[in-house]
Amino acid sequence: MKQKLKTHKATAKRARPTGGNKYMHLKAARTKYRRKKDANRNRSLSKPTVMAAGDAKKMKRLLPYS
């Protein structure tokens, strides 16, 4: 009997798949010392970005049903 694969719940909250086999995530350093960072940097930190290709390979194992 084949076993079900478990979804890594912490990863599921932090990354989401796109339609084209990529994953989106939020950048680090978003909340600490926002006042000293310039506005352009703060805006870019708040937008989701495409995850690096090496990390996206790991996501397939952590999020098997996404």
N, C-alpha and C positions, 0 to 999 in steps of 0.2 A: 504494500500500500504506500503510495507516494505521500510525503508529508507536505503540509502547507509551509510556505516561507513567511517569516515574520517581518513586518515593516518596522524599521528603526524609527520610533516615534519622535525622538529629539531631532533627527534629520528631517523628518516629514514636516516639522513645524518651521524649519529654517530654509528649506529649498523646495522649489516647485518646478515640475517639468514644463517645457514648452512643447509646441507641436512638432518641432524638428529634432527631437532626440538630444536637446540641450536642457540645462537646468539654470534657473534664475535664483539669485540669492541677494541679500543686502550686504553692503560693505561693512567692514569693521570700523571701530573708532567713531561711531555716530553720536554717542551721547556724552562722552567725556570731553571737556574743554572746548565746547562748541563756540564759545564767545571769542576765543583767540584765533579760531580758524576763519578764513575769509568766507564771504557769502557764496562764492562760486563753489568752493570746496564743500561747504555744508549742503548745498543743493545736490551736488553730485553724490555725496554720501547717502542721501536719503532716497535715491533712485535705485531700483533693483538692477543688477548687472548679470551678464552671462557668466556662468561658472567656468573655470579653466578646464581644458580638455582632460587633464589627468585626474582632476577631482570628479569630473562627470562620470568617468569609468567606475569609480567607487560607488556613485549614487545608484547605479543599476543593481548592485548587490544590497544596498541599504534600503532602497525603495523598489521592491520587485514588482509591485502592482500599480505603479504610477505611470 
